[in-house]
Amino acid sequence: MAKDRQGLHFTELVWESTEQNMAIPPRSSAEAVIPKPPAGPGNKKPSQYNTVQLQLWDMEETQEPVTTTESQFVQRARELADHKEPAALFVPFKSYWPTYGHMTGAQSRWYFFWRDEVRQGRYPKTDLSYIFLHIYELINGVGWDEPQDGCRQLGLLWEAYRDKYKRLDQYLGGWIADFSFVHKLDIPLSEIVARTRGLAGDLAEIELVRCLTAAPEQLSIEVLSVMSDYDISKSKFYAGEGKAAADKYIPQVVALIDAYVARRHGSNLITMFPPGPPVVRERYLFRSAVYDISLYGYSVLVPVVRISKSPPLRSLITRLFRLTENKLRALMGYRGRLKDVKVDADMEDLVTRFLQREFRKAEQEEKGPAVVIDQRKLEQLENDSEVVRSLLTVEEAAENEDETDSANQDADEAEPGSAVADVYARTEEPAAGENDQEKQKAIVEEPAVQGQANSLLPIIDSEANSWTLFASELSPLQRDVVLALADDDGLAKVHRLAAGGGTMAELLFDEINELAMDSLGDLIIDGEELTEESISMLHYLKR
């Protein structure tokens, strides 16, 4: 439409042609959104198309239920949670994200047979895809009632098949850690950190705090390496013959020093060198797994204490690494020492004595027990002791008169001077005025039996004297440790006693066994338990 001096004129628009000098409506104009139809003669009803568009524009959106592949998998897994198959033939199966729909009938039969075997503690050879399928079931809550059991099953699967399938190390460590965070399980992460590379960051920090706070004896070299400025993996000694010894003794030395510091200063290492405040980290759950996020969410927030960033604690751990390696080099006859290893003299002396005792213990185990006991002769000696004990004394009084008369009659009929006659010798009636409760006892006088009794009595006396001597040489702490081992939760008590005494349980065991070898001629602690022979003699320690 154009306007000039002569008035208004209507112009017919031809869409196929190109119009010039057309006014462009402003962007805020509603007409730009919904163009108006051209005016024409008569009243025209609005088009149905524009009406529908306005209605759709104003309608509220309704949320439709979303069904994902993962949720379908979980639903199907719950339906098949208790399904079993009889013995079936193994059929190869390879799938990147295995689910039930990816298997053929023969593969399904093998899978459910194999899964039942695994649940019973048997782990037949199978393909990796079957293993991952079962893992997906477990992390989605299928196949267990308590989270602790689900975590246990994941760990057993990992241990059973990790040697054959290295890819399990790549995934299972993180998934088990996620499982423990989701279900708030207090489980050691040392094994996860040790088996998986690349997870030593947050997991190692969490495990360090747990161990140094409550369980120093559970430290591992993989976790401690996060706190050391000395990279022991580059050591020629560690790369060669010293690896096994270093892996074993370095964590024990750190735990020993932690107990020593607690005894001397009244606070352990983590209290003496407090780390900074925790940093909240977001951890995405079950990455690369078939996992339904509607179960536990997309991620969890994990507070991580950066204990490895404490400079004084990091310096101490580094020096303990180097000190222990030097001591192991000396004990194993390795030439060359690490330079500039500086620790307190009392700490160095404590570490030296500990490692020397451990190596002496290992040498003794290689040589075998110092005293070899003939089990057959020991049983015969016990039987003979029982016979002599029964012959040395008789009952104070007969249960009834009939039994007394029968015994007296047997004694009268026996030949005079025989062992039987002496055993059944009748007790004389007490004289008037004597105590009625006092009884006389028959004594064996048969020469052979008397000689056997005389030979056993010195053995019994010698054993009693040896245990009395052993008890007198024990310190109060060592005595408490021996008695604690006899309890059901003895090992836990021993660790508490050792921590309170500023030492380690292993050191105490060695000291007690050394005293036992000197006094008794044998060890009384085997591993972390009392020997059966020593348990019956603990009454000497309670006096």
One Martini backbone bead per residue (centre of mass of N, CA, C, O) as a GRO file, in nm:
protein
  543
    1MET     BB    1   0.095   0.037   0.024
    2ALA     BB    2   0.035   0.368  -0.101
    3LYS     BB    3   0.114   0.732  -0.063
    4ASP     BB    4  -0.038   1.028  -0.202
    5ARG     BB    5  -0.197   1.310  -0.323
    6GLN     BB    6  -0.454   1.137  -0.448
    7GLY     BB    7  -0.426   0.898  -0.234
    8LEU     BB    8  -0.539   0.582  -0.205
    9HIS     BB    9  -0.377   0.266  -0.287
   10PHE     BB   10  -0.402  -0.056  -0.419
   11THR     BB   11  -0.186  -0.343  -0.414
   12GLU     BB   12  -0.086  -0.610  -0.590
   13LEU     BB   13   0.058  -0.906  -0.487
   14VAL     BB   14   0.353  -1.064  -0.621
   15TRP     BB   15   0.544  -1.335  -0.512
   16GLU     BB   16   0.726  -1.397  -0.768
   17SER     BB   17   0.823  -1.121  -0.731
   18THR     BB   18   1.021  -0.830  -0.689
   19GLU     BB   19   1.013  -0.610  -0.435
   20GLN     BB   20   1.023  -0.267  -0.371
   21ASN     BB   21   1.025  -0.065  -0.101
   22MET     BB   22   0.985  -0.242   0.158
   23ALA     BB   23   0.868  -0.256   0.464
   24ILE     BB   24   1.019  -0.330   0.776
   25PRO     BB   25   0.934  -0.479   1.042
   26PRO     BB   26   0.960  -0.490   1.351
   27ARG     BB   27   1.073  -0.728   1.585
   28SER     BB   28   0.843  -0.657   1.806
   29SER     BB   29   0.635  -0.734   1.622
   30ALA     BB   30   0.362  -0.943   1.588
   31GLU     BB   31   0.359  -0.952   1.274
   32ALA     BB   32   0.626  -1.112   1.246
   33VAL     BB   33   0.503  -1.380   1.348
   34ILE     BB   34   0.194  -1.315   1.243
   35PRO     BB   35   0.071  -1.284   0.953
   36LYS     BB   36  -0.140  -1.098   0.768
   37PRO     BB   37  -0.386  -1.101   0.572
   38PRO     BB   38  -0.511  -0.977   0.309
   39ALA     BB   39  -0.724  -0.752   0.216
   40GLY     BB   40  -1.078  -0.790   0.147
   41PRO     BB   41  -1.367  -0.853   0.038
   42GLY     BB   42  -1.523  -0.891   0.302
   43ASN     BB   43  -1.581  -1.132   0.554
   44LYS     BB   44  -1.318  -1.324   0.690
   45LYS     BB   45  -1.224  -1.599   0.825
   46PRO     BB   46  -1.021  -1.738   1.011
   47SER     BB   47  -0.792  -1.956   0.994
   48GLN     BB   48  -0.733  -2.274   1.108
   49TYR     BB   49  -0.425  -2.265   1.127
   50ASN     BB   50  -0.394  -2.023   1.326
   51THR     BB   51  -0.553  -2.147   1.559
   52VAL     BB   52  -0.380  -2.396   1.608
   53GLN     BB   53  -0.117  -2.248   1.667
   54LEU     BB   54  -0.217  -2.101   1.922
   55GLN     BB   55  -0.291  -2.352   2.085
   56LEU     BB   56  -0.009  -2.488   2.086
   57TRP     BB   57   0.144  -2.251   2.217
   58ASP     BB   58  -0.045  -2.262   2.498
   59MET     BB   59   0.024  -2.538   2.569
   60GLU     BB   60   0.099  -2.775   2.792
   61GLU     BB   61   0.351  -2.973   2.882
   62THR     BB   62   0.391  -3.322   2.883
   63GLN     BB   63   0.531  -3.577   3.077
   64GLU     BB   64   0.699  -3.837   2.953
   65PRO     BB   65   0.796  -4.140   2.988
   66VAL     BB   66   1.127  -4.262   3.023
   67THR     BB   67   1.288  -4.511   2.822
   68THR     BB   68   1.572  -4.688   2.874
   69THR     BB   69   1.811  -4.916   2.825
   70GLU     BB   70   1.892  -4.937   3.124
   71SER     BB   71   1.607  -4.980   3.246
   72GLN     BB   72   1.545  -5.235   3.084
   73PHE     BB   73   1.775  -5.401   3.196
   74VAL     BB   74   1.689  -5.396   3.496
   75GLN     BB   75   1.413  -5.524   3.460
   76ARG     BB   76   1.524  -5.789   3.338
   77ALA     BB   77   1.716  -5.863   3.570
   78ARG     BB   78   1.496  -5.903   3.785
   79GLU     BB   79   1.349  -6.134   3.637
   80LEU     BB   80   1.650  -6.304   3.622
   81ALA     BB   81   1.781  -6.338   3.909
   82ASP     BB   82   1.684  -6.671   3.950
   83HIS     BB   83   1.794  -6.786   3.702
   84LYS     BB   84   1.846  -7.118   3.563
   85GLU     BB   85   2.081  -7.363   3.436
   86PRO     BB   86   2.193  -7.620   3.317
   87ALA     BB   87   2.429  -7.776   3.189
   88ALA     BB   88   2.649  -7.612   2.956
   89LEU     BB   89   2.780  -7.489   2.674
   90PHE     BB   90   3.025  -7.311   2.554
   91VAL     BB   91   2.979  -6.975   2.416
   92PRO     BB   92   3.081  -6.736   2.243
   93PHE     BB   93   3.111  -6.377   2.359
   94LYS     BB   94   3.077  -6.051   2.191
   95SER     BB   95   3.041  -5.727   2.358
   96TYR     BB   96   3.055  -5.405   2.443
   97TRP     BB   97   2.737  -5.390   2.563
   98PRO     BB   98   2.612  -5.624   2.736
   99THR     BB   99   2.306  -5.803   2.692
  100TYR     BB  100   2.043  -6.011   2.661
  101GLY     BB  101   1.974  -5.935   2.353
  102HIS     BB  102   2.274  -6.028   2.247
  103MET     BB  103   2.186  -6.316   2.294
  104THR     BB  104   2.159  -6.630   2.245
  105GLY     BB  105   2.034  -6.917   2.347
  106ALA     BB  106   2.309  -7.056   2.406
  107GLN     BB  107   2.431  -6.817   2.563
  108SER     BB  108   2.217  -6.803   2.785
  109ARG     BB  109   2.259  -7.082   2.901
  110TRP     BB  110   2.552  -7.035   2.983
  111TYR     BB  111   2.521  -6.787   3.161
  112PHE     BB  112   2.325  -6.909   3.384
  113PHE     BB  113   2.518  -7.132   3.459
  114TRP     BB  114   2.769  -6.962   3.526
  115ARG     BB  115   2.637  -6.776   3.743
  116ASP     BB  116   2.578  -7.007   3.942
  117GLU     BB  117   2.869  -7.088   3.984
  118VAL     BB  118   2.969  -6.817   4.096
  119ARG     BB  119   2.771  -6.806   4.343
  120GLN     BB  120   2.932  -7.087   4.447
  121GLY     BB  121   3.257  -7.028   4.392
  122ARG     BB  122   3.278  -7.077   4.081
  123TYR     BB  123   3.525  -7.022   3.791
  124PRO     BB  124   3.483  -7.050   3.491
  125LYS     BB  125   3.555  -7.036   3.181
  126THR     BB  126   3.524  -6.721   2.996
  127ASP     BB  127   3.394  -6.445   2.871
  128LEU     BB  128   3.401  -6.105   2.915
  129SER     BB  129   3.097  -6.041   2.853
  130TYR     BB  130   2.980  -6.211   3.082
  131ILE     BB  131   3.114  -6.058   3.312
  132PHE     BB  132   2.994  -5.777   3.255
  133LEU     BB  133   2.699  -5.855   3.283
  134HIS     BB  134   2.720  -5.929   3.584
  135ILE     BB  135   2.825  -5.656   3.679
  136TYR     BB  136   2.577  -5.492   3.595
  137GLU     BB  137   2.389  -5.626   3.791
  138LEU     BB  138   2.534  -5.548   4.058
  139ILE     BB  139   2.540  -5.227   4.020
  140ASN     BB  140   2.203  -5.247   3.990
  141GLY     BB  141   2.104  -5.451   4.239
  142VAL     BB  142   2.158  -5.749   4.126
  143GLY     BB  143   2.223  -6.038   4.345
  144TRP     BB  144   2.151  -5.880   4.622
  145ASP     BB  145   2.077  -5.761   4.960
  146GLU     BB  146   2.361  -5.662   5.048
  147PRO     BB  147   2.610  -5.446   4.975
  148GLN     BB  148   2.844  -5.615   5.086
  149ASP     BB  149   2.789  -5.856   4.895
  150GLY     BB  150   2.822  -5.708   4.627
  151CYS     BB  151   3.118  -5.625   4.676
  152ARG     BB  152   3.226  -5.912   4.711
  153GLN     BB  153   3.154  -6.016   4.426
  154LEU     BB  154   3.325  -5.814   4.269
  155GLY     BB  155   3.598  -5.899   4.393
  156LEU     BB  156   3.592  -6.200   4.304
  157LEU     BB  157   3.577  -6.151   4.002
  158TRP     BB  158   3.837  -5.997   3.977
  159GLU     BB  159   4.029  -6.214   4.096
  160ALA     BB  160   3.953  -6.454   3.897
  161TYR     BB  161   3.996  -6.266   3.598
  162ARG     BB  162   4.247  -6.061   3.584
  163ASP     BB  163   4.475  -6.232   3.452
  164LYS     BB  164   4.318  -6.268   3.172
  165TYR     BB  165   4.168  -5.972   3.217
  166LYS     BB  166   4.294  -5.651   3.214
  167ARG     BB  167   4.032  -5.474   3.183
  168LEU     BB  168   3.932  -5.495   3.476
  169ASP     BB  169   4.132  -5.284   3.596
  170GLN     BB  170   4.009  -5.038   3.439
  171TYR     BB  171   3.708  -5.065   3.590
  172LEU     BB  172   3.657  -5.206   3.876
  173GLY     BB  173   3.783  -5.010   4.070
  174GLY     BB  174   3.588  -4.771   4.021
  175TRP     BB  175   3.321  -4.929   4.067
  176ILE     BB  176   3.375  -5.012   4.360
  177ALA     BB  177   3.406  -4.729   4.466
  178ASP     BB  178   3.124  -4.634   4.385
  179PHE     BB  179   2.974  -4.847   4.550
  180SER     BB  180   3.082  -4.746   4.828
  181PHE     BB  181   2.968  -4.457   4.809
  182VAL     BB  182   2.666  -4.516   4.764
  183HIS     BB  183   2.658  -4.733   5.030
  184LYS     BB  184   2.851  -4.656   5.260
  185LEU     BB  185   3.129  -4.815   5.262
  186ASP     BB  186   3.383  -4.948   5.487
  187ILE     BB  187   3.649  -4.988   5.277
  188PRO     BB  188   3.932  -5.086   5.153
  189LEU     BB  189   4.139  -4.919   4.891
  190SER     BB  190   4.417  -5.055   4.846
  191GLU     BB  191   4.349  -5.271   4.634
  192ILE     BB  192   4.258  -5.076   4.417
  193VAL     BB  193   4.517  -4.909   4.396
  194ALA     BB  194   4.708  -5.153   4.335
  195ARG     BB  195   4.548  -5.257   4.063
  196THR     BB  196   4.520  -4.946   3.974
  197ARG     BB  197   4.594  -4.721   3.737
  198GLY     BB  198   4.496  -4.375   3.788
  199LEU     BB  199   4.364  -4.388   4.106
  200ALA     BB  200   4.575  -4.240   4.313
  201GLY     BB  201   4.441  -3.991   4.401
  202ASP     BB  202   4.170  -3.979   4.573
  203LEU     BB  203   4.190  -4.269   4.684
  204ALA     BB  204   4.463  -4.237   4.826
  205GLU     BB  205   4.377  -4.013   5.019
  206ILE     BB  206   4.149  -4.166   5.159
  207GLU     BB  207   4.329  -4.407   5.255
  208LEU     BB  208   4.531  -4.248   5.423
  209VAL     BB  209   4.335  -4.136   5.631
  210ARG     BB  210   4.226  -4.404   5.733
  211CYS     BB  211   4.495  -4.534   5.826
  212LEU     BB  212   4.619  -4.292   6.001
  213THR     BB  213   4.366  -4.293   6.194
  214ALA     BB  214   4.292  -4.638   6.239
  215ALA     BB  215   4.499  -4.825   6.019
  216PRO     BB  216   4.831  -4.861   5.984
  217GLU     BB  217   4.856  -5.177   5.912
  218GLN     BB  218   4.708  -5.111   5.607
  219LEU     BB  219   4.931  -5.016   5.463
  220SER     BB  220   5.070  -4.920   5.142
  221ILE     BB  221   5.294  -4.850   4.895
  222GLU     BB  222   5.097  -4.725   4.691
  223VAL     BB  223   4.988  -4.508   4.884
  224LEU     BB  224   5.260  -4.386   4.996
  225SER     BB  225   5.378  -4.282   4.721
  226VAL     BB  226   5.210  -4.014   4.722
  227MET     BB  227   5.407  -3.895   4.973
  228SER     BB  228   5.665  -3.932   4.794
  229ASP     BB  229   5.961  -3.788   4.651
  230TYR     BB  230   6.054  -4.082   4.624
  231ASP     BB  231   6.117  -4.291   4.347
  232ILE     BB  232   6.143  -4.627   4.390
  233SER     BB  233   6.105  -4.744   4.094
  234LYS     BB  234   6.410  -4.626   4.010
  235SER     BB  235   6.541  -4.838   4.171
  236LYS     BB  236   6.761  -5.097   4.144
  237PHE     BB  237   6.684  -5.250   4.399
  238TYR     BB  238   6.375  -5.255   4.346
  239ALA     BB  239   6.390  -5.378   4.050
  240GLY     BB  240   6.500  -5.621   4.191
  241GLU     BB  241   6.549  -5.787   4.493
  242GLY     BB  242   6.385  -5.549   4.680
  243LYS     BB  243   6.074  -5.539   4.635
  244ALA     BB  244   5.941  -5.731   4.840
  245ALA     BB  245   6.065  -5.601   5.094
  246ALA     BB  246   5.964  -5.311   5.052
  247ASP     BB  247   5.659  -5.371   5.033
  248LYS     BB  248   5.652  -5.487   5.328
  249TYR     BB  249   5.830  -5.276   5.523
  250ILE     BB  250   5.755  -4.979   5.477
  251PRO     BB  251   5.468  -4.978   5.602
  252GLN     BB  252   5.566  -5.084   5.881
  253VAL     BB  253   5.749  -4.846   5.949
  254VAL     BB  254   5.532  -4.627   5.947
  255ALA     BB  255   5.362  -4.759   6.170
  256LEU     BB  256   5.584  -4.756   6.384
  257ILE     BB  257   5.624  -4.444   6.392
  258ASP     BB  258   5.334  -4.376   6.466
  259ALA     BB  259   5.348  -4.520   6.745
  260TYR     BB  260   5.592  -4.367   6.854
  261VAL     BB  261   5.474  -4.081   6.842
  262ALA     BB  262   5.227  -4.140   7.023
  263ARG     BB  263   5.398  -4.209   7.277
  264ARG     BB  264   5.581  -3.946   7.292
  265HIS     BB  265   5.342  -3.709   7.202
  266GLY     BB  266   5.022  -3.803   7.196
  267SER     BB  267   5.040  -3.817   6.869
  268ASN     BB  268   4.995  -3.872   6.561
  269LEU     BB  269   5.074  -3.789   6.248
  270ILE     BB  270   4.795  -3.656   6.160
  271THR     BB  271   4.793  -3.472   6.420
  272MET     BB  272   5.073  -3.334   6.399
  273PHE     BB  273   5.005  -3.314   6.065
  274PRO     BB  274   4.771  -3.133   5.961
  275PRO     BB  275   4.559  -3.098   5.725
  276GLY     BB  276   4.356  -2.967   5.529
  277PRO     BB  277   4.071  -2.913   5.410
  278PRO     BB  278   3.828  -3.040   5.244
  279VAL     BB  279   3.757  -3.147   4.909
  280VAL     BB  280   3.501  -3.127   4.687
  281ARG     BB  281   3.416  -3.405   4.479
  282GLU     BB  282   3.309  -3.505   4.166
  283ARG     BB  283   3.161  -3.831   4.100
  284TYR     BB  284   3.122  -4.040   3.843
  285LEU     BB  285   2.912  -4.305   3.780
  286PHE     BB  286   2.980  -4.580   3.613
  287ARG     BB  287   3.168  -4.566   3.382
  288SER     BB  288   3.097  -4.750   3.091
  289ALA     BB  289   2.826  -4.855   3.196
  290VAL     BB  290   2.536  -5.033   3.255
  291TYR     BB  291   2.349  -4.760   3.393
  292ASP     BB  292   2.094  -4.655   3.614
  293ILE     BB  293   2.044  -4.328   3.726
  294SER     BB  294   1.775  -4.376   3.898
  295LEU     BB  295   1.911  -4.514   4.145
  296TYR     BB  296   2.191  -4.307   4.231
  297GLY     BB  297   2.270  -4.132   4.005
  298TYR     BB  298   2.523  -3.949   3.839
  299SER     BB  299   2.653  -3.846   4.118
  300VAL     BB  300   2.910  -3.772   4.367
  301LEU     BB  301   3.014  -3.632   4.674
  302VAL     BB  302   3.364  -3.607   4.768
  303PRO     BB  303   3.561  -3.583   5.041
  304VAL     BB  304   3.900  -3.450   5.016
  305VAL     BB  305   4.205  -3.504   5.175
  306ARG     BB  306   4.523  -3.341   5.134
  307ILE     BB  307   4.769  -3.510   5.281
  308SER     BB  308   5.008  -3.497   5.063
  309LYS     BB  309   5.040  -3.163   5.115
  310SER     BB  310   5.211  -3.212   5.370
  311PRO     BB  311   5.529  -3.124   5.416
  312PRO     BB  312   5.628  -3.272   5.680
  313LEU     BB  313   5.504  -3.550   5.614
  314ARG     BB  314   5.640  -3.587   5.340
  315SER     BB  315   5.931  -3.579   5.445
  316LEU     BB  316   5.916  -3.823   5.634
  317ILE     BB  317   5.831  -4.039   5.429
  318THR     BB  318   6.076  -4.008   5.247
  319ARG     BB  319   6.290  -4.086   5.465
  320LEU     BB  320   6.172  -4.370   5.524
  321PHE     BB  321   6.217  -4.489   5.252
  322ARG     BB  322   6.530  -4.453   5.247
  323LEU     BB  323   6.601  -4.592   5.512
  324THR     BB  324   6.480  -4.872   5.451
  325GLU     BB  325   6.648  -4.929   5.201
  326ASN     BB  326   6.923  -4.922   5.341
  327LYS     BB  327   6.869  -5.154   5.543
  328LEU     BB  328   6.806  -5.367   5.324
  329ARG     BB  329   7.075  -5.359   5.182
  330ALA     BB  330   7.242  -5.457   5.422
  331LEU     BB  331   7.086  -5.728   5.482
  332MET     BB  332   7.121  -5.821   5.154
  333GLY     BB  333   7.409  -5.734   5.038
  334TYR     BB  334   7.398  -5.451   4.909
  335ARG     BB  335   7.552  -5.230   4.717
  336GLY     BB  336   7.509  -4.942   4.836
  337ARG     BB  337   7.391  -4.603   4.920
  338LEU     BB  338   7.194  -4.369   5.032
  339LYS     BB  339   7.205  -4.029   5.056
  340ASP     BB  340   7.104  -3.814   5.292
  341VAL     BB  341   6.985  -3.969   5.558
  342LYS     BB  342   6.760  -3.798   5.788
  343VAL     BB  343   6.715  -3.899   6.125
  344ASP     BB  344   6.643  -3.987   6.412
  345ALA     BB  345   6.813  -4.191   6.618
  346ASP     BB  346   6.572  -4.345   6.749
  347MET     BB  347   6.436  -4.418   6.485
  348GLU     BB  348   6.669  -4.575   6.357
  349ASP     BB  349   6.692  -4.786   6.583
  350LEU     BB  350   6.406  -4.899   6.559
  351VAL     BB  351   6.425  -4.990   6.262
  352THR     BB  352   6.669  -5.175   6.290
  353ARG     BB  353   6.551  -5.377   6.496
  354PHE     BB  354   6.307  -5.461   6.333
  355LEU     BB  355   6.452  -5.572   6.076
  356GLN     BB  356   6.635  -5.778   6.216
  357ARG     BB  357   6.404  -5.952   6.332
  358GLU     BB  358   6.264  -6.020   6.067
  359PHE     BB  359   6.509  -6.167   5.940
  360ARG     BB  360   6.545  -6.381   6.160
  361LYS     BB  361   6.266  -6.501   6.125
  362ALA     BB  362   6.299  -6.586   5.827
  363GLU     BB  363   6.542  -6.774   5.872
  364GLN     BB  364   6.398  -6.967   6.071
  365GLU     BB  365   6.176  -7.059   5.871
  366GLU     BB  366   6.374  -7.186   5.664
  367LYS     BB  367   6.502  -7.395   5.876
  368GLY     BB  368   6.297  -7.433   6.086
  369PRO     BB  369   6.236  -7.576   6.363
  370ALA     BB  370   6.421  -7.612   6.652
  371VAL     BB  371   6.191  -7.816   6.741
  372VAL     BB  372   6.125  -8.162   6.708
  373ILE     BB  373   5.822  -8.333   6.724
  374ASP     BB  374   5.708  -8.641   6.833
  375GLN     BB  375   5.389  -8.727   6.814
  376ARG     BB  376   5.388  -9.022   6.909
  377LYS     BB  377   5.543  -8.979   7.176
  378LEU     BB  378   5.353  -8.766   7.293
  379GLU     BB  379   5.102  -8.949   7.311
  380GLN     BB  380   5.232  -9.164   7.492
  381LEU     BB  381   5.297  -8.973   7.727
  382GLU     BB  382   5.006  -8.894   7.787
  383ASN     BB  383   4.900  -9.177   7.848
  384ASP     BB  384   5.098  -9.239   8.081
  385SER     BB  385   5.010  -9.005   8.261
  386GLU     BB  386   4.721  -9.102   8.305
  387VAL     BB  387   4.790  -9.371   8.443
  388VAL     BB  388   4.956  -9.258   8.677
  389ARG     BB  389   4.740  -9.066   8.788
  390SER     BB  390   4.533  -9.297   8.854
  391LEU     BB  391   4.744  -9.455   9.054
  392LEU     BB  392   4.820  -9.237   9.274
  393THR     BB  393   4.504  -9.215   9.310
  394VAL     BB  394   4.206  -9.222   9.498
  395GLU     BB  395   3.918  -9.213   9.605
  396GLU     BB  396   3.795  -9.084   9.901
  397ALA     BB  397   3.509  -9.219   9.832
  398ALA     BB  398   3.255  -9.414   9.811
  399GLU     BB  399   2.945  -9.407   9.668
  400ASN     BB  400   2.895  -9.696   9.797
  401GLU     BB  401   2.891  -9.984   9.976
  402ASP     BB  402   2.903 -10.191   9.746
  403GLU     BB  403   3.162 -10.081   9.608
  404THR     BB  404   3.341 -10.116   9.857
  405ASP     BB  405   3.310 -10.423   9.898
  406SER     BB  406   3.410 -10.504   9.616
  407ALA     BB  407   3.691 -10.381   9.644
  408ASN     BB  408   3.779 -10.538   9.899
  409GLN     BB  409   3.749 -10.821   9.776
  410ASP     BB  410   3.959 -10.786   9.552
  411ALA     BB  411   4.196 -10.731   9.745
  412ASP     BB  412   4.187 -11.005   9.905
  413GLU     BB  413   4.225 -11.195   9.642
  414ALA     BB  414   4.480 -11.081   9.603
  415GLU     BB  415   4.799 -11.078   9.591
  416PRO     BB  416   5.046 -11.015   9.779
  417GLY     BB  417   5.215 -10.722   9.657
  418SER     BB  418   5.043 -10.633   9.438
  419ALA     BB  419   4.919 -10.379   9.250
  420VAL     BB  420   4.619 -10.436   9.296
  421ALA     BB  421   4.625 -10.451   9.603
  422ASP     BB  422   4.734 -10.162   9.647
  423VAL     BB  423   4.509 -10.003   9.508
  424TYR     BB  424   4.276 -10.162   9.693
  425ALA     BB  425   4.340 -10.047   9.951
  426ARG     BB  426   4.219 -10.007  10.255
  427THR     BB  427   4.082  -9.780  10.455
  428GLU     BB  428   4.125  -9.678  10.751
  429GLU     BB  429   3.993  -9.619  11.036
  430PRO     BB  430   3.950  -9.365  11.224
  431ALA     BB  431   4.041  -9.244  11.495
  432ALA     BB  432   3.973  -9.124  11.778
  433GLY     BB  433   3.957  -8.766  11.719
  434GLU     BB  434   3.962  -8.760  11.433
  435ASN     BB  435   3.912  -8.643  11.131
  436ASP     BB  436   3.651  -8.745  10.927
  437GLN     BB  437   3.757  -8.606  10.647
  438GLU     BB  438   4.005  -8.769  10.667
  439LYS     BB  439   4.202  -8.932  10.413
  440GLN     BB  440   4.340  -9.210  10.285
  441LYS     BB  441   4.595  -9.305  10.045
  442ALA     BB  442   4.689  -9.496   9.795
  443ILE     BB  443   5.012  -9.634   9.707
  444VAL     BB  444   5.225  -9.706   9.473
  445GLU     BB  445   5.461 -10.007   9.485
  446GLU     BB  446   5.516 -10.095   9.219
  447PRO     BB  447   5.807 -10.081   9.062
  448ALA     BB  448   5.739 -10.005   8.766
  449VAL     BB  449   5.530  -9.783   8.824
  450GLN     BB  450   5.709  -9.616   9.011
  451GLY     BB  451   5.925  -9.555   8.800
  452GLN     BB  452   5.742  -9.404   8.598
  453ALA     BB  453   5.658  -9.181   8.794
  454ASN     BB  454   5.944  -9.076   8.857
  455SER     BB  455   6.003  -8.995   8.549
  456LEU     BB  456   5.758  -8.782   8.520
  457LEU     BB  457   5.784  -8.572   8.746
  458PRO     BB  458   6.029  -8.408   8.636
  459ILE     BB  459   5.883  -8.314   8.379
  460ILE     BB  460   5.660  -8.154   8.516
  461ASP     BB  461   5.846  -7.969   8.681
  462SER     BB  462   6.004  -7.853   8.440
  463GLU     BB  463   5.765  -7.722   8.295
  464ALA     BB  464   5.682  -7.535   8.525
  465ASN     BB  465   5.953  -7.386   8.549
  466SER     BB  466   5.963  -7.275   8.261
  467TRP     BB  467   5.696  -7.107   8.278
  468THR     BB  468   5.778  -6.941   8.521
  469LEU     BB  469   6.024  -6.813   8.389
  470PHE     BB  470   5.877  -6.690   8.145
  471ALA     BB  471   5.681  -6.509   8.307
  472SER     BB  472   5.913  -6.339   8.452
  473GLU     BB  473   6.031  -6.217   8.164
  474LEU     BB  474   5.786  -6.067   8.119
  475SER     BB  475   5.626  -5.806   8.037
  476PRO     BB  476   5.331  -5.659   8.084
  477LEU     BB  477   5.276  -5.629   7.779
  478GLN     BB  478   5.346  -5.920   7.692
  479ARG     BB  479   5.142  -6.059   7.875
  480ASP     BB  480   4.888  -5.924   7.753
  481VAL     BB  481   4.927  -6.032   7.467
  482VAL     BB  482   4.908  -6.334   7.524
  483LEU     BB  483   4.623  -6.324   7.657
  484ALA     BB  484   4.475  -6.185   7.417
  485LEU     BB  485   4.513  -6.419   7.201
  486ALA     BB  486   4.291  -6.607   7.350
  487ASP     BB  487   4.087  -6.441   7.228
  488ASP     BB  488   3.865  -6.374   6.983
  489ASP     BB  489   3.977  -6.052   6.964
  490GLY     BB  490   4.295  -6.052   6.995
  491LEU     BB  491   4.428  -5.891   6.761
  492ALA     BB  492   4.294  -5.619   6.820
  493LYS     BB  493   4.410  -5.592   7.106
  494VAL     BB  494   4.707  -5.598   7.028
  495HIS     BB  495   4.708  -5.340   6.855
  496ARG     BB  496   4.627  -5.157   7.091
  497LEU     BB  497   4.863  -5.225   7.277
  498ALA     BB  498   5.087  -5.142   7.081
  499ALA     BB  499   5.002  -4.848   7.043
  500GLY     BB  500   5.019  -4.778   7.350
  501GLY     BB  501   5.341  -4.880   7.346
  502GLY     BB  502   5.493  -4.785   7.080
  503THR     BB  503   5.435  -5.032   6.877
  504MET     BB  504   5.429  -5.360   6.736
  505ALA     BB  505   5.305  -5.666   6.702
  506GLU     BB  506   5.548  -5.801   6.560
  507LEU     BB  507   5.757  -5.724   6.774
  508LEU     BB  508   5.623  -5.867   7.011
  509PHE     BB  509   5.628  -6.151   6.896
  510ASP     BB  510   5.936  -6.173   6.876
  511GLU     BB  511   6.003  -6.125   7.173
  512ILE     BB  512   5.838  -6.361   7.287
  513ASN     BB  513   5.977  -6.590   7.121
  514GLU     BB  514   6.259  -6.547   7.233
  515LEU     BB  515   6.188  -6.614   7.527
  516ALA     BB  516   6.069  -6.895   7.464
  517MET     BB  517   6.329  -7.023   7.354
  518ASP     BB  518   6.493  -6.987   7.620
  519SER     BB  519   6.275  -7.127   7.822
  520LEU     BB  520   6.115  -7.361   7.625
  521GLY     BB  521   6.228  -7.427   7.320
  522ASP     BB  522   5.980  -7.257   7.189
  523LEU     BB  523   5.718  -7.148   7.026
  524ILE     BB  524   5.394  -6.962   7.089
  525ILE     BB  525   5.387  -6.803   6.807
  526ASP     BB  526   5.187  -6.849   6.508
  527GLY     BB  527   5.200  -6.575   6.358
  528GLU     BB  528   4.877  -6.473   6.511
  529GLU     BB  529   4.895  -6.735   6.702
  530LEU     BB  530   4.853  -6.964   6.928
  531THR     BB  531   4.955  -7.244   7.033
  532GLU     BB  532   4.815  -7.524   7.154
  533GLU     BB  533   5.024  -7.583   7.384
  534SER     BB  534   5.010  -7.288   7.521
  535ILE     BB  535   4.713  -7.255   7.614
  536SER     BB  536   4.732  -7.466   7.864
  537MET     BB  537   4.969  -7.257   8.008
  538LEU     BB  538   4.842  -6.967   8.093
  539HIS     BB  539   4.821  -6.991   8.408
  540TYR     BB  540   5.114  -6.890   8.464
  541LEU     BB  541   5.044  -6.583   8.374
  542LYS     BB  542   4.802  -6.534   8.604
  543ARG     BB  543   4.965  -6.526   8.885
   0.00000   0.00000   0.00000
